[in-house]
Amino acid sequence: MRYHIPPLTELETKDYASHSVKVAGSSRNLFTDGALKLIHKTPGSTSPDPSSISIWSCPGLLDAVRLWFSG
């Protein structure tokens, strides 16, 4: 089965990144508005899909996990 997820809007990108940070265990806002705009403007795409957002925001999500386990 294949399913194509349509590109996200800038607001959906922000919501998706925020949700991913919460799932990783942090309640802090890890991404500035400028960073989210850069994540949204993924190279080679006019609007990213969730997979691209995860790839571009992965370092921030890893920091959230580190913060969660360090205390």
Secondary structure by P-SEA (a helix, b strand, c coil): cbbbbccccaaaaaaaaaaaaaaaccccccccaaaaaaaaaccccccccaaaaaaaaaaaaaaaaaaaaac
